[in-house]
Amino acid sequence: MKKNVALIAGVGGMCGSNMARFLHQTGEWDVIGISRSRPEDADIVRHIAADLLSAESIESNLTDVGDVTHIFYTALLTGKDFTEENELNTRMMRNFLDVAIPKTPRLEHVHVLEGVKHYGYHLGEYRTPAREDDPPCVPAYFYEAQHAHVLKWQKGRSWNWSTTRPGAVCGYGNGARINLMTVLAVYGTMMKSLKLPFYFPGDDQTWNAITFASDVRILNRAMLWASTDPRAANQAFNIGNGNSFRWKHLWPHVASLFGSEPGPIKTMSLVEFMSDKAGVWNDIVHREKLKQTDLFKLAPWSYADTVFSRGWDNMISMVKANRFGFTEIIDTQDMMTEIIGDFRARRVIP
Ligand SMILES: NC(=O)c1ccc[n+]([C@@H]2O[C@H](COP(=O)([O-])OP(=O)(O)OC[C@H]3O[C@@H](n4cnc5c(N)ncnc54)[C@H](OP(=O)(O)O)[C@@H]3O)[C@@H](O)[C@H]2O)c1
């Protein structure tokens, strides 16, 4: 069978690295990946080190990509505020496409990973469950400008585009990336070791609100489906696990994964709580013979503080993806059990 060739921008990240591994495991894809630092899975990817903020860096390093059939854009830079975040990410995407498109004559598809910030989840209450044809939030997140740039390049060309819009993406990821599961895994391990209850560190509103998660394995399969199934061409799709949950109902299950009692709500900043716990973590790593990790590079504590304080509903409709042909779902409780099991198998937690 003819091999497809993927070019993944942001290949070392949470979503990009899992996508690279998934495509490689199908046996039908060669994977080229771009990021500044070398990804953990460098052996399965042809890695191109380049800085997407610099057009010159991309121009000189993005070579031998003439066979690329599919682009997956998953790069992300967080800014000190949303204005800076929008500027950085819009610039990275423009620089990347402006160099990559002319160099990829066999291109069939450009997939851009978006998220529920399209609807304004980061700003406050939004219409739920979100539908793909709901208007983007105001002020728009950088996904809008990125999408406009894809449309500009697509004009007069034969390739198609698609986007997926997940919520909190859950799975293994290397480094303190936005990742709900590393937060839960390390926090749960820490509380157990300190013999403290598994407190819910967020506020009362977040405890009660409806939210959802997106298993990275489902997301990766949806990204592949959207990029290869003709029915999905030139469409955006919400992608989640297929169910929603409230922390107040899921928390006892998460506590049980660490052999802990679910604690009551104890609103606190995990950035502050963890600030003096590096020694505790190092002791756990040493005692349990875990993979060497740094408490502050392993889990994103400032992200944790935001995710446990967004006290409004966060819910998508997956009816469109379902109608167009993507029907995979997973129960979020089962997903949490499996992913915490994966972290244990990798010796990230005991
Ligand atoms: N994680 C989630 O829970 C989640 C949820 C919803 C939506 N999303 C969306 O999914 C997309 C991917 O997110 P993610 O969480 O996977 O991001 P991530 O883990 O932070 O990964 C970002 C990737 O981009 C690369 N990158 C950043 N700046 C770069 C630069 N200047 N030049 C080259 N590469 C650069 C990083 O590598 P280097 O730093 O080595 O360069 C890394 O490989 C984003 O659009 C995000 O909004 C994520």
The ligand as a Tripos MOL2 file, in Angstrom:
@<TRIPOS>MOLECULE
LIG
   48    52     1     0     0
SMALL
NO_CHARGES

@<TRIPOS>ATOM
      1 N1         -3.7760   19.9490   25.7690 N.am      1 LIG1
      2 C1         -5.0790   20.1500   25.8440 C.2       1 LIG1
      3 O1         -5.7380   19.7660   26.8330 O.2       1 LIG1
      4 C2         -5.8180   20.8510   24.7050 C.ar      1 LIG1
      5 C3         -7.2150   21.0120   24.8290 C.ar      1 LIG1
      6 C4         -7.9350   21.6320   23.7940 C.ar      1 LIG1
      7 C5         -7.2560   22.1010   22.6790 C.ar      1 LIG1
      8 N2         -5.9050   21.9540   22.5950 N.ar      1 LIG1
      9 C6         -5.2510   22.5030   21.3920 C.3       1 LIG1
     10 O2         -4.4170   21.5370   20.7900 O.3       1 LIG1
     11 C7         -3.2940   22.1700   20.1850 C.3       1 LIG1
     12 C8         -2.0420   21.4890   20.7030 C.3       1 LIG1
     13 O3         -1.9790   21.6420   22.1060 O.3       1 LIG1
     14 P1         -0.9810   20.7980   23.0120 P.3       1 LIG1
     15 O4         -1.5520   20.8090   24.3910 O.co2     1 LIG1
     16 O5         -0.6510   19.5050   22.3540 O.co2     1 LIG1
     17 O6          0.3170   21.7410   22.9950 O.3       1 LIG1
     18 P2          1.7410   21.4420   23.6600 P.3       1 LIG1
     19 O7          1.7670   20.1510   24.3810 O.co2     1 LIG1
     20 O8          2.1320   22.6730   24.4300 O.co2     1 LIG1
     21 O9          2.7080   21.2830   22.4040 O.3       1 LIG1
     22 C9          3.0430   22.3670   21.6140 C.3       1 LIG1
     23 C10         4.0470   21.9440   20.5600 C.3       1 LIG1
     24 O10         4.3660   23.1100   19.7880 O.3       1 LIG1
     25 C11         5.7740   23.2330   19.7050 C.3       1 LIG1
     26 N3          6.1510   24.6400   19.6120 N.ar      1 LIG1
     27 C12         5.8200   25.6370   20.4560 C.ar      1 LIG1
     28 N4          6.3990   26.7870   20.0590 N.ar      1 LIG1
     29 C13         7.1120   26.4770   18.9520 C.ar      1 LIG1
     30 C14         7.9540   27.2380   18.1040 C.ar      1 LIG1
     31 N5          8.1810   28.5500   18.2990 N.pl3     1 LIG1
     32 N6          8.5470   26.6240   17.0610 N.ar      1 LIG1
     33 C15         8.3680   25.2880   16.8520 C.ar      1 LIG1
     34 N7          7.5570   24.5320   17.6120 N.ar      1 LIG1
     35 C16         6.9500   25.1210   18.6590 C.ar      1 LIG1
     36 C17         6.2980   22.6110   21.0020 C.3       1 LIG1
     37 O11         7.6270   22.1610   20.8910 O.3       1 LIG1
     38 P3          8.9150   23.0300   21.3380 P.3       1 LIG1
     39 O12         8.5420   23.7780   22.5810 O.co2     1 LIG1
     40 O13         9.9920   22.0260   21.5010 O.co2     1 LIG1
     41 O14         9.1910   23.9540   20.2000 O.co2     1 LIG1
     42 C18         5.3630   21.4100   21.1180 C.3       1 LIG1
     43 O15         5.8620   20.3690   20.3280 O.3       1 LIG1
     44 C19        -3.4090   23.6610   20.5400 C.3       1 LIG1
     45 O16        -4.0120   24.3720   19.4990 O.3       1 LIG1
     46 C20        -4.3340   23.6710   21.7340 C.3       1 LIG1
     47 O17        -5.0490   24.8910   21.8240 O.3       1 LIG1
     48 C21        -5.1740   21.3350   23.5680 C.ar      1 LIG1
@<TRIPOS>BOND
     1     1     2 1
     2     2     3 2
     3     2     4 1
     4     4     5 ar
     5     4    48 ar
     6     5     6 ar
     7     6     7 ar
     8     7     8 ar
     9     8     9 1
    10     8    48 ar
    11     9    10 1
    12     9    46 1
    13    10    11 1
    14    11    12 1
    15    11    44 1
    16    12    13 1
    17    13    14 1
    18    14    15 2
    19    14    16 1
    20    14    17 1
    21    17    18 1
    22    18    19 2
    23    18    20 1
    24    18    21 1
    25    21    22 1
    26    22    23 1
    27    23    24 1
    28    23    42 1
    29    24    25 1
    30    25    26 1
    31    25    36 1
    32    26    27 ar
    33    26    35 ar
    34    27    28 ar
    35    28    29 ar
    36    29    30 ar
    37    29    35 ar
    38    30    31 1
    39    30    32 ar
    40    32    33 ar
    41    33    34 ar
    42    34    35 ar
    43    36    37 1
    44    36    42 1
    45    37    38 1
    46    38    39 2
    47    38    40 1
    48    38    41 1
    49    42    43 1
    50    44    45 1
    51    44    46 1
    52    46    47 1
@<TRIPOS>SUBSTRUCTURE
     1 LIG1         1 GROUP 0 **** ****
